[in-house]
Amino acid sequence: MVTGASSGIGKEVSLRLIQEGVQVALVSRNPDRILSELPPESNAKGYAIDLGDTTKVSSQIQAIITDLGGIDILINNAGSAYIGELIDMPLGEWQKLLDLNLTSVFQCLQAVLPTMRSQKSGTIINVASIAAKQGFPNWGAYCASKFALLGLTQSVAAEEQPHGIKVMSICPGSVNTGLWDTLGDKVPPSFNRAAMLTPATVAESIMTLVNLPEDAIINDLVLMPNAGVF
């Protein structure tokens, strides 16, 4: 299962999983955006879910697990950003960001872990950010959500290791995705999007984590563009 599967990193990693013959649950508000690009015989199924609506996430993810008979790989990729000083940030925007970037991940984890424990195997990859490692001005809420996601990942990894479940994180630097288009004139003109990581590059690194030997794990992978931190 890949969340945020219809665009950016989620779309690229979904395509790679499909190419490797994996049955993929494409979770997105608009899964048809990726399904329309796939041949009919593709082993993928779309599920239209708004992960920001945390009142419904648990039951909706559980329905996917029931529909597919279980989940072996979970890639928590869905997320959003907010640019602005914390002093001016409305509480509603703060909660909205935390609901999607953190709480929905917690709910997805809770949904898949019982099945993974019962089969004594599973791979979970949480897509964090370099903003999980350092704070950036005007990105305070986003940084807070990603720092928390990293802490959640490390705690769940420790809890699930005895059950044969791998829980890993990847922390990319700036990635040239459609997210930047949603931020409008809040994006500094100095940001050279062409120098950012591509979604395909990040997806390749995620697949490296997915395909690790059974006896190996990379707890946290930091992936940066050669141009450095933006």
N, C-alpha and C positions, 0 to 999 in steps of 0.2 A: 504494500500500500504506500502510495506517494501522495502527500498532501501538497496543495499548491501546484497541481500537476499540469495545468493548462498553459503555463508560460514559464519563461526564464529557466532557472536551474531545475525546477520540478519537471518541466517538459523534457529537457535534455536527458535527465537521468531516467525518466520513464521510457523514453525511446530506446535507451541503451539496455534497460532491463528487458523490454519487449524483444529487442534484437537477440538477446541471449536466451530467449525462450521462456522467460518468466511470465506467469500470469499476473497481470498488474491491475490493481484497483486504483483508478485515477480519481482522486478526491479534489474537487474544485467547485467554486461557485458556477463555473461555466466549462464543464468537462468536454462539451461538444467542440470546443475550440481545438483540442488536440485530437479528439476522436475523428473529426472530419478530415484530418490529414493522414490517418492510418488506413491501410488496406482492410477490407472487410474481414479477412481471415486473422487479423491481429488478435493475440491473446490478451485483450485488455477490455476493461469494463469501466464505464464512467459513473460516478456518483456525485450528484449535485448537492453539495453541502456548504453552508456558510459556517466556517469554523469560528467565526466571531460571535455566533449565537451560542454561547456556552450552555444555555438551558436545554439544547437539543443534541449537542455533540456526542455525549456518551451513548445515548440510545441509537443515534445514526451510525456511529462507528461499530457498535455491537451488531447492528443489522448487516453491515458489510461482512463482518467476521462470520456471522451465521450463513450468509449468502454464499461465501467462498469456502466455508468449511475450515476456516483458520487463516492465520497470517504468519508467514515465516520471516518476512522482512518489512520493517516499518521505517519510512524515511519522512521525518517531520520537517517539512521544508516551508510550509505556508508562513507568511509573515507580512508585516507592513511597517512603515516608518512614519515618523513625525519630526518635522524640523521646526525648531523654535525654542526660545529660552524657557526654562522651566517656570520662571516667575510669572509668565503669561499663559501657561498651558491650562486649558479648562480641565476640570476633573473628569468630565465625560470622555475627552480625548485620551487622557491617561489610562482610564479603565478600558477603553476600547482597544488600545494598543496592547495592554497587558493580557486582556482576554484572548486575543489572537496569538500573540507571540509566546505566551507562557501557559496560560490556563488550558487552552485547547490541546497543547502538547501533553500536559499532565493527564488530561482526559483520554487522549489517544493511548498513552502509555497504560493507564489503568484498564483500558478495554482489551488490549492485546496481550498483556502479561499473563493472565491465567492460562490461555492456550499455549503460550510459549513455555510456561513452567511445566505444563502437563506433558509436553513433548520433549522437554529438557534441551531445547535449542531455540535460537532466534537471533536476529540481528536488528538492532535499532540504531539509526543514525539521526542525530539532531543537528540541523543546520543552524549554527550560531553565527558568529561574525567576529571580525577583529574588534568590533565594538563590545565584545564580551571580555576583552583583555585590557582595554583602556578607555577612559572617558573622552568624549569629544564635545566641545561647546555646541549648543543648539541641537544636540542629539541625546540629551539626557535621558528621556523616557525610553528611547530605543536601546541605549546602553544599559539601562537598568534591566530591561526585559531580557537582554542577551546575557548579561552577567548572571542573572537568575537562572536562565536556561542552562548555562554551563554548570552551575551548582546543582541543579536538578539532575542533569546528566550524570555527573560524578557520583551523586548519592544513589541514583537508581542503578548505576553500573556496579557499585559495591554490593547493593542488595541482591542483584540478580546474577552476579558472577557464580555463586554456588549452584545456581539452577541451570547453568550452561548457556546463559543468554549474554550476548555481547551488546553493550551499550556504548556508543562512541559519539563524538562530536567532531564537526568540521567547522573551522573558523576562517572563512574567506575574508580577504580584504575587499575593496570595492569591486563590485561585479556589474557589468554593463547590462542591466535588465530594464524592463519596462517600468520598474518601480520608480526610477528617476523621472520618468515622464509624468507621473502622478503628483510630483512635488512642485512642479511649475517653477516660478521665479524664485523659489526658496533655495534652489540648487545654486551654489556659488559658480560664477562663470569660469573660475579657475579649474573646475573639475573637468579633466580631459577624459571623457568617457572612452575614447579609443584606446587609452592606455590602461584601462581597467581589465580585470579578468573577464573572460567570456563565460557564459553559462556552460558551454561545452567543456571548457577546461575544468570547471568545478565539478561537473558531472563525471568526468573521467576520474577525478580524485575520489569521488563518492563510490564509484564502482571498484576502485582499488580497495576501499574499506569493505565493501560487500564481498569481494572475492578473496579476502585474506584466508589463509589456511585455517583449519578448525582450531589449531593450537596457538593462534596468534591474534593479537589485538593491537590496534593503535588507539589509545584512549582519546587523544585529541589531536587533530591535524590542523595546523595553521598554514593556510595557503595564501600567499601574497602576490600581487602583480610586481613585476620587476621595477615598476615606477615607484613603488613604495606606498606609504599611507597617504590618502588624499585628504 
